[in-house]
Amino acid sequence: MKILVMGLPGAGKTTLAAQLHKKLRDCIWLNADEVRKEADDWDFSEEGRLRQAQRMADFAQAQVTQGKLALCDFVAPTASTRKTFNADFTIWLDTIDESRFEDTNALFEWPTQFDLRLADWNYSLDSIIDAIEAKRSA
């Protein structure tokens, strides 16, 4: 199962993913910044963002094929990047209205399809895990 934790930069994606990673069984965590660093690819053009979404999807699928849960946190700013990643479960962190990056703010498309939308940081980690596990076992 591929889990996408998405939202604007600064929304809390990495913080949530770190918490989830500690609690979910058979879970591999892929952070977009670490993946970009490993690929040495800091291209944030539309093409670069699609390439990153595909890279994240490929790494995540490799883990899923090995029976792992792939937990991925990255902005996934457009419908096309989210479609490319093709998550089985999407958590949208809708905790801020804009990030410190004007280019990302300008192209960010508010998602219309997601499994969970967290509008503030007062979320229940156990409830999120229960929702993931329910989908995982379905």
N, C-alpha and C positions, 0 to 999 in steps of 0.2 A: 504494500500500500504506500502510495506517495502522498505525503501531507505537505501542503504549501501554507506557510505562514507569511502573509503578504501585507503590504501597506506602505505608506510613505516613509522615507528615511526619517528616523527619530520617533517612529510610532511605537516602538517597543518589541519589534519582531525578534531580535536576537535574545532579549531578556526572556521572552516567553518561550522561545525555542530551547534555551538552556534549561529552563525549569521543566519543560516537557521531556526533554532528553533524559533527565535524571530519573524520571518516573515511568516512562514507557518501556515495555519489554522488547527485546530484539530490535532496538532502534539505533539507526545511524543518523547523525546530524550533519547536514551540509549547509554551511553558511556561505552566502553569495560572495562576500568579500574574500574569504579564504579560497574559494574556488577560483575567483578572478586572479588572486595573487599567484596561485599555483599555475594557472594558464598564462600568466603575465599578459593579461588582456584587460586593459582599462578603457576600452572604447565604449562610450556611452551614447553613440549615435543609435538611430533606430535599428540599423543592421547589427551593431554591436550588442544591443540589448536582446535582440532575437537570438543571436549566437549564444549569449549567456543563458537564456532560457532553455535552449536546446542542450547546452552543455550540462546544465543542472538536471534536466530531464534524463539525459543519458546516464549520468552518474547515479541518479536516484533509481532508475530502472535496473541498473546493474545490481544494486543492493536488494531491490524487490525480488529479482530473479534468484538471489541467494537466500530468500526467505526472510529478509529483514524488512523492517519498517523504515522508510526513508523520510526523514523530517528535514524540510528545506525552508530556510528563511531567506527571502529576497523580495525586492520591491515588486517585481512583476507588474510594471506600471500600465501596461496596455492590455486590451482584450487579446491581442495577438500573442503577447508573451505568455499570458495565462493559458491560452489555447495550446501553444507550443509545449508548455510544461505538462499540461494535461493531468492535473492533480486528481487524486481519488477523494481527497478531503481538503477543503480550503478554509483557512481561518483568516478573516480580514480584520486587521487591527486598524480600526477607524477612530483612532484616539487623537489625531491632530488634523487641522484643516489644511496646513501647508508645511512643507519641509524647508530646510535652509538652502535647498538646491532649486533655483528658479527653473532650470531646464526640466527637472523632474516634475515640478509642480505644473508646468505648462503642458506636458504630455500625459500626465497621470489621468487615466480613465477610471472613474469610480465603478467598482465591480457591481454587476447585477446578479451574478451567480456565485454563491458561497455557501458553506455549511454552517459556519459560525461568524457572526459579526460582533466584535468586541469594541464598544464605543468608549470605554474608559478602562483604567487599570484596576478597577475593583472587580475583577473576574474571579471565578472559582476554578482553580486549577483542576480540582477533582471533577467538576462538571465537564470541563473540556476533555479530560481523559476519558470520562464515561462516554461522551459523544464519539470520540475517536474509536474507542474499543467496540462500541455498538456497531459502527459502520464496518470496522475491521472484521467482525465476526458474522456480519450479515451475508 
